[in-house]
Amino acid sequence: QVQLVESGGGLVQDGGSLRPSCAASGIIFVVNEMGWYRQGTGKQRELVATMTNGGATNYADSLQGRFTISRDNARNTAYLEMNSLKPDDTAVYYCNHKQWSARVFEYWGLGTQVTVSS
């Protein structure tokens, strides 16, 4: 079992920056992926960015360049640097963790609210 705790969301003005973090704890396999997804009001949950323990990244095309994912593997913590934020970025941002042995195990955090005011 893996527990995920997000922090660092909040209210920011148009053009501002935030850097939420996600700390994973529990039984964590060596081969894993941490990532961020988001869900705006009335919208489906969508990919923001993911990063494997080896450093491979995957970004939503529309966000690459403004958002950067990073990890501290020793601390099992992922970060999401968000710059040039827009009101359309307003959403609940969820941390996601996947790990593999015989099958994939997937876990979600409770989410952190990011609100960008115009």
N, C-alpha and C positions, 0 to 999 in steps of 0.2 A: 504494500500500500504506500502511496506517495501523497503527501499533503503539499498544497501550493498556497502561498500567501502573497497576495499582491499589495503593493503600497506605492504611493507617489502620484496618484491621480490628483485631480483638482480642477479648479476654475482658472482659466487663463484667457487673456485677451487675444483677439485676432492677430496673428503674426508672432505669438509668443512660443515658448518652448516648455516641455515637460520631460521628465525622465522617470517613468514608473519602473519599479523593480518587482521581481517575482522570486521568492525563495522557496526551494523545494526541500522537503525533508522526508525521512522514511527510508524504505528499501529502494535504493536507486541503482539501476544496472549501469554497467560501463557504457553500453551502446544506447544512447538516448537522444532525444530531440526536445528542445524547449522552444516555445513559440508564443506569439500573441495573436489573438483574434479579437474582433470587435463587433458590437451589435448596436446599431442606432435604433431609436424608437421607430417601431413599425417596419424595421428592416431585418433581413436575415443576417445571421452571424457570418462574418467574412474573414478571410485570412489577412493578417497584417504582415507578419514575418516569422520565420522559423530559423533555428540554428542547431546543428547537430553538435555533439560533444567534440567532433573533429573539426568544427569550424565552418562546415558547409552551410550556406544561407539560401533562403528562398523568400522573396518579397512579392507582395502584391504589386503589379506593374505600376499602378497609379500612385503608389506611395514611395517607391524607391527614389532616393535622392533627398527626400525630406525626413524619412524615418530610418534609423539604424539600429539593428539588434546586436547585442553583444552578450557575452557570458563570462562568468567567473566559475570555472569548473570546480575549483577547490572549494568554493562556497555554495555550489549548486544553485547559483543565482543568475537569472537572466535580466537584462535591462533593455529598455526601448527608448532610445533618444528620439524625441519628436520635435522637429523644428518647423518654423513657418506654419504654425497650426492655423487651421481655418475653421469656421463654424461647422462645416460639413464633417469635420473630424470628431465632432461631439458624439460620444458613444460610451457604452460600458466596454472596457478593455479586459479581456479574459486571458489569463495565462493557461497554457496547455503544455502538458508533458507526455511524451510517448517514449516507451522503452520496449525493447524486444528481447525475448528469449525464444521459446517455442512459438509464441504468438505475440502480437502487439498488446501492450497494456497502455491505456490512455486515461489521463486524469485532467481535471479542470479546476481552476481556482474559482472563487466566488465573484471575482471581477472588481475593477476599480473604475469609478466614474471619471470621465474626462469631459469637461464642458468648455467650449471655446466661445467666448462672447464676441459679438460684432461691434 
